[in-house]
Amino acid sequence: MMSTKRSRVVRPLTAIEEEFRAQLGFLRSSCEAYDRGETDEFRRIALAIRVLVYDRGQSQSVISQLGLTNVPFISYCPSLNPANLLSEAPLVMVQIGADIAYRPLLDEGPFPPSVLALPAWWEQPVFRTAEGEVMERNGFVLFVANQAGGAHVDPELDEQFHRIANENAAGWIGTVNGESFPLEHLEKAYIRHIGFETLKSLEPEWERIAGNRICGCGTGRKFRYCCGKSK
């Protein structure tokens, strides 16, 4: 019987660099679409983040293939307070207007950003229920990417993620015309904000890589000293 095992070919570094550029482009486009009101793009945002930074087993992230795992990551999340009697969702705010809904924090929050190593950023607790249940940044990304439509749709969801996405685990309530209702889709706004942090952390690295390439105009100089100098 003929073996079904296929041989593999090593991809050149330039091809991985182009994948880095492409994934950042996918992430940026999905974030922009989300901001235009296409909030279901949160699934694609989560998937792009996973491709860029997640390592496990044979799943090797783009940045690890480029040797960029030492890049500092920007976090807008302060330390959560285990003594707090209320839930903590510091990466979102509530938009008040025609609609009352969760909105990603982006850079509009009260706390200055901190700089973390990738493992600390990826595993940082970023949400806490009033009962003390905690979700890390990687939990939001991986549950959406792996279970909730990013790369796969599971018939069953992780129980903790289900409570956050569908049962208002944050406990935040909106009121319109005297009618109260639970705020929904915390996970969408969270993923959008994490996409913002990812772009803010990794886009300068792509600019550095692109700037060190030989300029396409034919001068033989590096792009950042040639056609990219005025940008």
N, C-alpha and C positions, 0 to 999 in steps of 0.2 A: 504494500500500500504506500502511495506517495505521501511523504510528510507534508503536513499543512503549515508547518512552521515557516514563517517568512523571515528572510534576512533583513537587517536594518542598515540604513546609510546615515552616517554622521552628518548633521546639518552644519554648514559653515557658520562662523560667528556672525557674519553679516546678515545671514538669514534670520538668526535669532534676534539681532538688533531690529530688523524690519518687523518682526513679530511684536517686539516691544512697542515700536511706534504704532503698529496697527491696533494693538489692544488698548493703548492709551487713547487712540482715536475713537474706538468703539465706546470706551468709557465716557469720554467727553461728549460724544454725540448723544448717548443715552441720558446723561445728566442734563444736557440742554433740552432734550425732548421732555424729560420729566418736568422741568421748569416751565415748559409751555403748557403743562396740564396733562401730559401723557404719562400719568403716574404708574401705569403698568410696566413702564421701562425699568422699574426697580429690579425686576428679574434679570434683565440684561446687565444692569449695573453690577449686581452681585456676581454674575458669572464672569464678567471681565476682571473684577477684583480677585476672584478665585484663581483665574488663569495667571494673573500677574504675580500673586504673592504666596499662594498656598502650596506647601510641600508636604507630601505624605506618600510613603512607599514609592511606587513608580510614577506618581504624579509630581513632576518637578516644575516648579514655578518658572516663569520667564526670567524674573530677576535673579533667581539662583543660578540659572544657566548662564547669565551674564556676569555673575560674581558681584551682584549689587545688593546682597542681603545685609550689608553693613550701612546702607543708606539710612539716614535718620528719618523717622516718620513723625508727622505732625498729628498731635492729638488735641482736640478741644474739650476733652472730658476731664473734669476734676475728679479727685478721689471720692468715691461714694461713701456715705456715712452710715455705718451699720446701726447707729443709734437713732436714726431718723425714723419717726413714726409714719411718715408719708412715703409714697413711692418716689423714686428718683429716675427721671428720664432727661438727663442734661444735654443730649444731642438733638433735642427737638424743642420747638416752641408751639404755642397755639395761635393760629391765625384767626383774627376776629374780623368779620366783615359779612358779606353776603352768605358766606359759608363759614362755619367754625370747624377747623380741622387742624391736624398736626402739620407742622411745617418744619423742614430740616433747619437746624441751627445755622449751618455754614459758619461765616465769620462774624455773626451778629450777636453773639452771646456775651455775657458779662465777664467771662474768664479768659485770660490770655492763653494762647496755645502753649503746649509743652512739646518737647522733642523726646521721642522714645526710640529705643532699638526695636527692630521689627518684631521679635518675639513678645516683648512687653506690650507693644501697640496691639498686636494681633490678639493677645490673650487678656487685654485690659477689661475689667468689668465696666460696662457702660450703661447698664439698666438694673434697677432694683425695685422689686415690688414692696408694698407696705409690710408684707409678711417676711421680707428678708430674702426672697428668692432672687438670685443674680443671673444675668445673662452677659456673656463676654462679647466683644466685638466680633470675634470669629464665629460665635454662635449665630448671630444674625446673618452673616454672609453665607455660611455653609448651609444653614437650614433653607434659605431661599434658593441658593444655587443647586443644592443636591436634592431637595424634597419638594419645593414649592414652585417649580416651573422654570428655574434658571436653566439647568441642563437636564432635569428629570422631574417628572410629576409622580410622586409617590401616592399610593392609595391610602397611606396612613402618614400622619404627621407626628413629629416629636411632640410630646404632651406639653412641654414648657413653651415651645414656639407656638403651638396652637392657642394656648391661653393668651399669649401676647398679641397674636394676629387676630384672634376671633372672639376673645372673651374679655377684652379691656382689662388686662392685667395691671395696667398703670392706674386704673380707677379714676381717670380724668373724665369730667362730665361737662357737656355744653348745654346751654339753655337758649332757646329762641322762642319768643312770644309766650314765655311762661312754660314752655315744654322742655323738659330735660331729656338728654339722651347721652349714651356713652360715646366717647370719641373713638373712631375706628382707624385701623391701618397705621398704627405706630410703626410697624416694621418697614413700611414703604418710606416714610420720612427718615428713619434710621439708616436705611441702606443708601438713600440719596446723600445723607451727610457723610457717611463713611466713604462714598465715592468721591466727595469733595476733598476729604483728607488724603485719599490715595493719590488723586491728581496733584494736589499741592505738594506732596512728598516726592512723586516720581517724575513729574514733567521737567523739573530742572535737570534731572539725570539724562533725559532724552536730549535736551538742548545741549548738554555737555557732549554727549556721544555724537550728535549730528554736527556740532561745531568743530569737532576734531577730525571729521572726514575731509578728504580732498575735495575742493570745490568743483562742482560740475561744469564750470565755465571754461576750464582748460588751463588755468594759470598755474596749476600745481600747488597752490597755496591751500591751507586749511580753510574750510568754509567760514569759520568765525573771524578769520582775518581777511576774508575776501568779500564775496557777495553777502555774507551774513553779518558783516561788520556794522552796518547801519541799522540792523533790526533790534 
